[in-house]
Amino acid sequence: MKLKIKSISLHWEFMFTRSMFNTSDVSKQRDLLNTLSSLIDAGTIKTTFGENYGTINAENLKRAHAHIESGSAIGKIVLEGF
């Protein structure tokens, strides 16, 4: 109710709903991702990518966590290989 009286709304859209549920318009996902990648390549929009700490392991997880706790992290921190 606290948000309602301020006319605030929250909207969520899961990016891979079409592919997960094999909807009849699943090919539209390709079009959306191609458009998005073109906009990123053109510099029209920017990703939230910050740092890539490589493969997920204890050492890299500690480094990433320390960076976030330092308060100096900007953007998303990436660990690969889940």
Backbone torsions as a table, in degrees:
resi	resn	phi	psi	omega
1	MET	NA	-30.5	-178.6
2	LYS	-62.1	-35.8	178.1
3	LEU	-76.7	-34.8	-176.7
4	LYS	-61.2	-42.6	-178.2
5	ILE	-69.5	-15.4	177.1
6	LYS	-99.3	5.9	-179.6
7	SER	58.2	37.4	178.1
8	ILE	-96.4	138.4	176.2
9	SER	-131.1	155.7	-179.6
10	LEU	-125.1	126.7	-178.1
11	HIS	-122.8	140.2	-178.2
12	TRP	-133.8	134.9	174.2
13	GLU	-133.7	123.8	179.3
14	PHE	-82.3	124.8	-172.7
15	MET	-63.9	-30.1	-173.3
16	PHE	-109.9	25.2	178.8
17	THR	-58.0	-44.1	-178.0
18	ARG	-59.1	-47.8	-177.5
19	SER	-72.4	-36.2	179.9
20	MET	-66.7	-35.9	-176.5
21	PHE	-107.1	8.6	177.5
22	ASN	45.4	54.9	-179.4
23	THR	-69.5	164.0	-176.6
24	SER	-64.8	-21.3	-179.8
25	ASP	-107.1	32.4	-176.3
26	VAL	-58.0	-30.0	179.6
27	SER	-66.3	-20.1	177.2
28	LYS	-62.5	-28.4	178.3
29	GLN	-59.2	-43.1	178.2
30	ARG	-59.1	-45.8	-179.2
31	ASP	-61.6	-43.2	179.9
32	LEU	-63.9	-44.5	-179.7
33	LEU	-68.1	-36.4	176.4
34	ASN	-65.0	-41.5	177.5
35	THR	-63.2	-45.0	178.9
36	LEU	-60.3	-45.8	-179.1
37	SER	-65.1	-34.7	176.6
38	SER	-64.9	-41.4	178.9
39	LEU	-65.3	-38.4	177.6
40	ILE	-67.6	-46.7	179.4
41	ASP	-60.0	-35.3	-179.1
42	ALA	-79.6	-9.5	-178.9
43	GLY	80.6	9.3	179.3
44	THR	-67.7	-40.9	174.0
45	ILE	-127.9	156.5	-178.4
46	LYS	-118.0	146.4	176.7
47	THR	-75.7	169.0	176.9
48	THR	-98.2	16.8	-179.8
49	PHE	-64.1	133.2	178.3
50	GLY	-115.3	-71.5	-176.7
51	GLU	-133.0	148.6	173.6
52	ASN	-117.7	117.0	-178.9
53	TYR	-96.9	10.6	175.4
54	GLY	82.7	-154.0	-176.4
55	THR	-63.2	140.5	179.2
56	ILE	-72.2	122.3	173.6
57	ASN	-155.8	174.8	-174.7
58	ALA	-59.8	-43.6	-177.8
59	GLU	-63.9	-49.0	-178.7
60	ASN	-68.0	-34.3	177.2
61	LEU	-65.0	-41.3	176.9
62	LYS	-63.5	-41.9	179.3
63	ARG	-62.8	-46.2	-179.6
64	ALA	-63.6	-43.4	-179.5
65	HIS	-63.5	-41.8	178.7
66	ALA	-63.5	-39.2	178.9
67	HIS	-63.1	-44.5	179.3
68	ILE	-64.4	-44.5	-179.6
69	GLU	-65.5	-24.1	-179.2
70	SER	-67.0	-19.9	-178.4
71	GLY	81.5	4.5	-178.6
72	SER	-104.5	-0.1	-179.1
73	ALA	-70.9	134.7	175.9
74	ILE	-124.3	125.1	-180.0
75	GLY	86.8	-173.3	-177.5
76	LYS	-82.5	142.8	176.6
77	ILE	-99.7	129.2	-175.3
78	VAL	-111.0	133.0	169.0
79	LEU	-125.2	130.4	-173.6
80	GLU	-101.6	161.3	169.4
81	GLY	93.6	25.7	178.1
82	PHE	-67.1	NA	NA
